[in-house]
Amino acid sequence: MENDNIKKEIAQYIGKKILELRKSHKLSREQFAEKTNLSPNYIYEIEKGNSVPRLYSFN
């Protein structure tokens, strides 16, 4: 169970950092999604900490 909490904390941290990065570049979720070839819904899930992107997603 502790492992699940750690995973959730990591997901939330990554999501927060991606949100900060996107906003610092003044990009909408749609613009960011287009630049990363990811869907806006997937970006939303990442930013909320509900999903963790694979590293190759941001090539």
N, C-alpha and C positions, 0 to 999 in steps of 0.2 A: 504493500500500500504506500509506503514511503517513496518507492520508486515512481509510482504514479504521480505523486505530488511534485517530485523533482521534474518529471517530464512536463507537467502542466506549467510549472514555474519557468522552465526553459522556453516553452512555446509562447508564454506571455511576454517574456523578455524579448525574444526575437520579433514578435509581432509589434511590440512597442517601438523597437529600434527601426523597423521597416516603416512604420507609420511616421516616425520622426524624420527619417530620410526623405520619404515622399513629400511631406509637408515642407521641409527645408528647401526643396527644389520647386515648391509651388506647383506640384502636379496633382491633378485629380486622380482618383482611383482608376478611372478609365484610361487616362494618359499613362499612368505608371504600368498598368496592365499591358497596354500596347507596347511599351518599351521593353517589357520583360517577357512578352509572349505568353502571359498568363491571363486567365479570365479575371474580370473585376470581382466576381463572386469569390474566387479563390484568394485574391488579395485581401478581401474583406475578412475571410475566415482566418487568414494568417495574422492580420492586424488585431483581431479579437483574441488571438491565442488558441483558436480552435483547431488549427492545422499548422504543421511545421513544413516549410518548403524543403525540397531536396536541394542540395547545393548546386547541382547542375541546372536547376531552374533559372538561375541568374547569369547564365553564360552570355 
